[in-house]
Amino acid sequence: MTSAPWQTCRILVPREQIAYVVAIFEGYENEFLVRTETRGLGVLRIWYPEGNRGTLDAVIREFSSEFDVQVLEFAAGMAGLDEVYPE
């Protein structure tokens, strides 16, 4: 992993696209961490080093050309990580 500060992006995608979106981001080894936030709703959290924002935006644009993608929120840090990975 990188030592750069991490950021959080929340997106909404069609449920049937969740596995595809996760697989694409996981293909960028150690650059993105993606988890389903709410089962069955298509809300995903994507954590990324701030230097990867350009790549994140490009991938989301590409997805948007294939299916509906809504960017819900950007936040500093690894917002919500404790919600996805509770102790």
N, C-alpha and C positions, 0 to 999 in steps of 0.2 A: 504494500500500500504506500501511498504517497504521504509526505509530511505536510502537504498543502492543507489549508483549512477546508473543511467539507461543507457542502451546502445541501439543501433538501428541495426537491421538486415533487409535487403531488399532481398526478394526472388521472383522468378518467378515460378509460377505453372500453370498447364493447367486451363483455365477458369472454366471448369466444376468441378474443385476441390476446388475452392475458399471457398465456404460455409463449406465444410468439414474441411479444414485447420483452418478456423476461429473458428469453433465450438470446435475443439480439443484444441486449445490454450486457448479459453475462459473457458474451463473446468478446467484450472489451475487458480482458482480464485485469483485475485490480483497479479498474477505472470507474466502475459503477457498482452499486449495491441496490438491488431492486427487490421489493417485497410487496405482497398484496396487503393492503391496509384493511379492507373490509371484504370478507369473503362473499362472493357472489355478486358484488356490485361493480367490479372493474376499477376500483380506486387503487392506484399503486403509489408507493413512495419510492423515489429514486434519490439515492445519496451519491454525491459526486464531488471530487476535488474542484475547487472553484475554477481552476485552470481548464477544466473540461466542459465549461458551460457552452462553448461554441460547438463541440461535438454533440452534446445533449440537444441543443437547439436544432442542429442539422438532422439528427435521428428523429426527433419529434416531427419536424417538417416532412420527412420522408414517410413516416407513419401516417401523417395527415393526408397524404396523397392517396393512401390505400384505404383508410377507414377513419371514422370520427375520433378525434383526440381532443380532449379539453384539458388545458393546463389550469389547474385549480389554485396553485399556490407555489411560491418560492419562499424559502426561509433560510436564514443563516444557521450554520451548524448542522448537526444531525438530528434535526427536529423529529420527534416521534419515534426514535429508535427504541426507547424504553417501552413504548406501546406495542411495538411489533415483536420485541424480544424482552418480555417482562422477566424479572428475576425470579 
